[in-house]
Amino acid sequence: MERKRVLITGAAGFLGSHLCDRFIKEDYHVIAMDNLITGDLQNIEHLFALENFEFAHHDVSKYVYVPGKLDYILHFASPASPIDYLKIPIQTLKVGSLGTHNLLGLAKNKNARMIIASTSEVYGDPNINPQPEEYWGNVNPVGPRGVYDEAKRFQEAITMAYHTFHGLETRIVRIFNTYGPRMRLNDGRVLPAFIGQALRGEDLTVFGDGSQTRSFCYVDDLVEGIYRLLLSDYAQPVNIGNPDEITIGQFAEEIIKLTGTTQKVIYKELPVDDPKQRQPDITKARALLGWEPKVDRAEGLKITYEYFKSLPAEALVNKEHKDFTTYNR
Ligand code: UDP
């Protein structure tokens, strides 16, 4: 039987690369697309030799052309850490808006089903905890996170419009904080920040008083949830994340224990609009997909720490990943 063909955007990124692995494992033909601004080919280089894998170096904010049939499109291209979208705010807006529009057009032409990577950031700094899908959020459109949050909210709106107006098969996953191997050490996210600091023998920087909460999901659990949602028949948004909530202060202590570092916690100013609480209500995912996370934090953190430890020493240098300045157009 002919293989099903899937286009994955943001394929060289953290989540995109794990999705490539999963669809290869399921014997799909994978077309991996990335403009490599924040992605890294090292994340997918082990797939290049496979006959059912191909890579396209392309920015989806520009017209997207893919020859042949397509069964599924997974739109996972986007900067996704506050530090990144502060550096490339305009690209962040474009990939969520223009990029999504281009891919929806492609999906319509190819009669493909499309899933978009939305985010817990659509809830902003939430007034209710945990956050169910019915909550509409508390978002500041002009704050530093606005470029990401509003791009993702627009992305949901245009995707739903293609679904209702054009009858396109669409899926929306709202992703909560996720971690695992292949996160970028210097993307500013809390887990690589803490582990990088521990490995370099620096103090761990907790922003604010550390009482803000997050709920961390191991990447394999997330990928399983996305896979099930894509194959389901449910077009409304679904939260995928781990409801195990922890304060950032406690999280720093866990990393100190895990790494055995003798460094201490130091406190820095809380970034503007940093959400105080974040925890997914996964009632829907449980009921519709029979999904819930399987990997607890102790296990997931251990695997992730082993990954960071295995990186070459130069990866630990806290340097700029790329020259971002030319991309703000
Ligand atoms: N954070 C921190 N120290 C760091 C980096 C992040 O205390 O070195 C905090 C940040 O202020 C936020 C939480 O950790 O409250 C998670 O930040 P991250 O950037 O990973 O993702 P977010 O959930 O805010 O999008």
Residues whose N, C-alpha, C, O or C-beta is under 5 A from the ligand:
A	BS01	UDP	P82 G188 R189 V190 L191 A193 T205 V206 F207 Q212 I248 D274 P275
